[in-house]
Amino acid sequence: MQKPSNKTQKITPSKVYLKRLQDWSDDQKISETVLSMWQHIEPMLDFISKDSFTAIKLTFGEEGTSGYIKPAWLTGFLNSLSQKTENAFIVETNTLYREKRSNAVGHLRVAESHGYSLGKTGIPVIIADGLRGRDGQNISIRGDHFENVKIARGICESDNMICISHITGHMQSGFAGAIKNLGMGCASRQGKLLQHSGTLPEITVEKCIGCGACMSVCPANAIGIKKKKAMLVKERCIGCGECTVACRTGAIDIKYDENVVKFQEKMVEYALGVKKALNSRIVYLNFLENATKNCDCMSKNETPFAPDIGIICSMDPVAADKASMDLVGIDNFKELFPEIDPLTQIRHAEKVKLGTSQYEISEI
């Protein structure tokens, strides 16, 4: 029997490309910057052919926010991609919380109001998990938390993907980028529920004014009002955290314990499922601009906490996110949510072989 080697396996750093852009006020200039990045990496994407069903995964942003990636920024890139494949489409999945994007009808209406429609971009929009988010497919993986993950069927049936992410902070993972866009953004409703399970909020009754804002956004009907105070039914709670954002007095907060660590790890394992479903035929673009404390799922605008930097691109989601953290400043993300270590997702991603945090960056 061959004895196991004690030598540490050398890890080859992933290539990361950076196109700097500090002025994001000119849509035409932004579109030219995105196109320049695309033209640099496009020759490397031999998995995209003329008849490929190529999913462009992004988020349209919730109604009431303007922080999402604007369709005008993608004009040049989309025109170029349309020449490479006739079957490109923009894809998203329904949200877990009670807003318009929780079903395909409302979701498509928000998408169109934000400029994403066949008529405006020339690219069709598909909601990958169906009308109510129930259209999923099991993908087997080897993870610490899951042996099977439930990915939106429209994602699994794609031939390849261009994953476009707007980097922000996040109330449960500290950082949201490519990994979150894959793991949470490509999961079916049941998959989203399984990722959130365990992260329950707590209500400080002394701070509660009984306004009912938390109750109105809860997708699980897990909050009621009793004696003019909010009351949580823990058996119903799915841990989505929407009530913490809706509360104006700070009466509701998530208990940052080992469950928040598990949330990041579960999200990573779902990202691994997407990567497996598409046989690693994915390229990642992270937009490092308008970095806000919360993600674009919030129906409000927030003040950026860091200066605009540009666009990151890589074939490795872990390297893309780690480079994004480093460029924006990991301490900036940690200051947003001091109880959360956003590097948890990076460490677990390396453990399950989603990618590597070691990268070589090249400016173009």
N, C-alpha and C positions, 0 to 999 in steps of 0.2 A: 504493500500500500504506500502510495506517495505521501510523504509528510507535508503538511500545510506550510507554505512559505511564511516567514515572519516579516518579509519585506512589505513595506507599505506601497500599495499600488499607486503609481503616478497618475494623476488626473490631468487630462488635457483641458486647458482652459477653453471655454466657449467664446466664439467671436461675437462681439457686440459692436454695433455701428451707431455713431452719434452724429446727428445733423443739428447744429445749434441754431436756435431762433429765439431772440429775446423780444421782438416786437410782434405781438399777435393781434394787431389791430387791422391789418390789411389781409382780407380773405384771399386775394389773388396771390400775394406773396407767400402766404401759408400753403396754398395749393401747390405752388411751384416747389416749395420745400419738401412737401410730402411726395410729390412726383419725383423729385431728385433722389430721395431715399429709395423709392420704389424702383427706379431705373438702375440703382446701384445693386439691389439685391435680386431683382427679377431674373437675371441670367442664372442664378443659383437654384431657382425653384423649378427643377425639371419635373416635379410631380404635378405641375399644373399644365394640362393639355387643352386642346381646343374644345373637347367635349366634357371637360371636368365640371362636376358640380362643386363649385368653389364657394364655401361659406365665408362671408365677411362678418365676423362676430364683433359687435360693438353694442353699446347701450344708447338708447335714444334719450335718456334722461327723463325724469318724472315731470309731469305738468307743474309749472311754477318755477322750474330751474332753468338757467341758461348755461350751466357749466358743462354740458355734454359736448362731444366732438361735433362740430358743425358740418353738415353735408357739403357746404361750399368749399371747405378745406380739402375735401377728398375728390373734387371734380377731375383734376388731371389724372390722379391715380385710377379712378373708376373708368375713365375713358381708355386708359392704357390697358387695364385689366380686361375690359370688354373685347379688346383686340386679341388677347391671349386665350380667353375662353368665352364661349357664348352662353355659358350656364352659371355665371356668377350671380350670387344673391346675398342680400343683407339678412342676417339672422339674429334673433333674440329669443329669449324665453320669458314666460310670464312670471311676475313677481309673487312673493308669498303674502305680502301685506295688502291692506285694503286701499288701493289707489286704482286709477284707471288702467294701469298696466297689469292688473291681476288676471285679466282674461284677454283673449286674442282680439276681440272687437275693440275694446277700449285701448288696447296696446297699439293697434294699427292707427287708431285715430290720433293718439299722442305722437306716434312716429310721423304721421303726415303733417301734423301741426308744427313739428320741429324740422320739417323739410325732407324727411325720408319717405319717399314714395317712388313708384315706377315713373310717374309723370315728371317728377322733379329731378331725379338722379339718373334715370334710365336703367336702374337696377331694381328688380322686384324685392319686396320685403316678405319674409316668412317668419311666422312665430313657430318655433321648432317643436314645442311641446303641446301644440293643439289648442283648442278653444279654451279649456279650463286648466291647462297645465298637466293633464293626466297622461299624455302620450309620451311614454318613456320606454327605454330599453335597458335591460340588465347587461352590464359589462363586468366580467370577472377581473379582479385585480388581486394583488398580494399586499395588503395593508395591515396596519395595527388595529384599525377600527372596522374595516370593511373587507369582505371577500367579494362582494358584488356592489356595484354602484349603479344608480338609476339615472341614466343620461337621456336627455330629450331625443326622441327618435329622429327628428329632422337633422340633428347634429350627427348622429351615428350613420345616417344614410348619405352624408356628404362625402365627397372624395378627398377633400383637403380643406384647409382653413387658413384665413388671414385674420389673426386675432388682434384687434385694435383696442387698446385700453387707455383710458384717461386716469392717470395715477392720482390718488387722493388718500386721505386718512380713512379709518374705518373704526366704528365703535366696538367691534368685536375681534378684529384682526390687526388693528393698528395701522395697517397699510393695505391698500387695494390697488392691484395692478393686473398683470397678465394671469397670475395664478388664481386670483379671485374671479376674473372674467371667465376663465375656464371652469373652475371648480363649482362656483355658485351659479355663474351665468349660463352654464350649459346643462345644468341639472333640471330634471323634471320637478314638479311640485313636491312629490314624495321625496325626491333626493334632497331638495332644499330643507324639507322638514327634518330629515335624518341628520343633516349637518348641524342644524340649529338646536336639536334636542339636547338638553342639559344646561343651557345658558339661561337661567331664569332670572327675571328682574325682582327687585325688592322695593316695597313701597314704604316710605317714611311718612306715617299718617300726620305727624305734626306739621309737615310742609304742604300737605295736600289741601287744596281749596275746593275740591269737589266739582271742578268745572266739566269733567267728563271728556276732555280732549283725548285722553288715553283710551277710553272706552270706544270712542268713535273710530279709531284707527286699528284696533285689535282685530286681526283676521280670524282669531279662534274663539271670539266671544268669551275670553278668559278674564275680563275685567268688568266689574259691576260697581255701582255706587251704593254704599250702605251708611246711613247716618251722615250723609254729605261728605263721605270719604271714599276714595277708590279702594277696591278690594280685589285681590288677585286670586283666581281659582287655579292653583298650580297644576291640577290634573289636566286642565285644558291648555295651558300655556305651551306654545311651541318654541319660545325663546328667540323670536325674530328681532326683538329690541325696538320695535317701532314706538312703543309707549314711552320709552326713555327720551326719544326725540320730541314727541308730541307734548310732553309735560313741560309747562312753562315755569314751574316753581322749583324744579329739581327734586321733586318728591319721589321720583322713580329712577332707579339706577340698577345696573347689572352688577352682580356680585362677581368681582374679578378673581376667580379661583382657578383650580385646575380645569374647570369646564371651558374656560376661554382658551386655554392651551389646546384642549381637545378639539374645539371648534376650528382652530387653524389647521390642525392635523387632519381633520375630516375634510376640510376644504381642499387641502393638498391632495388627498387620496381621490377625491372626485376629479380633480384636474388630471391626475394620472389616468383615470378611466377614460377621459376624453382623448388624451394623447394615445392611449392604446386603441380606442375605437377608430381613430383616424390614422393609425400606424405611423405616428410621429410626423405626418405630412402637414405641419403647421408652422407658420412664421408669425412672429410677434412684433408688433409695433406699440411702444408705449409713448404717450404724449405727456411730456413733462411741462405742463402749463396749467395755470389757474388751479394749483394744488390747494384744495380746501380740506377742512377737518373731516367732513363727512362726504360720502360718495354721492354720485349723481342721482341716486334713488330718492334723495330728499327733495321735497317739493318747495325748495327755497334756495336762494342764492347766499353764498357765504364769502367772506373775505379770504383771499389766498394767504397762506402762511409762509410761502417761499417764493422767490423770484422764478420767472419762466426760464426754461433752459433750452428746450428743443424736443427732438424726437429720437427715441432709442429703437433699435431694431436688432433682433437676434432670432436664431432658430431654437434657442433654449429659453423657456419661460423663467427659469430660476435665475439664470445669468441676467436676463432682461430686468427682472425685478430687483435683483441685488444691485445692479449698476444704477438703476433708477433711485434706489434708496441712498446709495453713496453720493450720487450727484446732487440730489436735493438735500441730503444730510440726514443720516439715520436719527440723530438726536432731535431733529425737528419733528419727526414722526413720534418719537418717544415722549416729547413734551405734550403732544396732543392728548394722549391717553397714557399717563405715567404707569398705570397698572399693567399695561400690555407690552409685551416684547414682540415687535413685528418680525424679528429674526426667527421666531419659533417656526413660522411657515417655511423659511429658507432651510433651516436645519432638517425639518421633517421631509422636505422635498428632496434633499440630498439623500436622506436615509432610504426613501422608497424609490430612489433613482428616477425622479422626475426630471432632474437636470443637475447642474453644478453651479455653485456660487462663485467659482473661479472663472474669471473672464479676462479677455484682452480687448480693450476698447480702441476703436479706430474712428477718427473724425473724418467725415466726408464733406 
